[in-house]
Amino acid sequence: MVGVKEMQELLRSEYGISSPEELIKAIRDMKKINVAVFTQPVVGKEVRDD
């Protein structure tokens, strides 16, 4: 598991994010994704629960 210090270093080196404020701004500016495809039932297919 990655610790806080390692995650902060990763964000700084890979994305140039070095403060909580920059992280919040980056999250708010992210392109939105539609997750509906992951929440809709499968129609016309047999769903097995093996």
N, C-alpha and C positions, 0 to 999 in steps of 0.2 A: 504494500500500500504506500502511496506517495504521501509524504508529510506536507505540512503547510509551507515550510521553507523551500522544499523542492518544487512545489506548485508555483510559488511566487517567482522562483528563478525561471521556471519554464515559461510562465506568462511574460516575464521581462525579456527573456532572450528570443522567444519565438514570435511574440506579438507586440513587444514594446509597451506592455502594460506594467506599470510599476506602482500603482496606487489603487486603493479601493474605488476611488472616484473614476479613474480611467477604466476599470473593469466594468463598473455599472454603465458607463457611457457606451462601451463596446457592446455590451449585451443589449442595450436599448437600440443601438444602431444596426444590429444583426438583421439580415434578411429573414422575414417571417416564413415559416413552413406550415403546410397544411397537414395535420396529423390525422385527418379523418380516415384516410385509407387504413390506418392501424386500428381504428375503433369500430369500423363497420363490419357487420356479419358477412361471411362468405355466402353468396347466393348461388344455388345450383351446383354446389360441390358438397360431397359427403365430408363431414368433419369427424375425424376419429380421435378419440381420447385414449390412446394406448399408454 
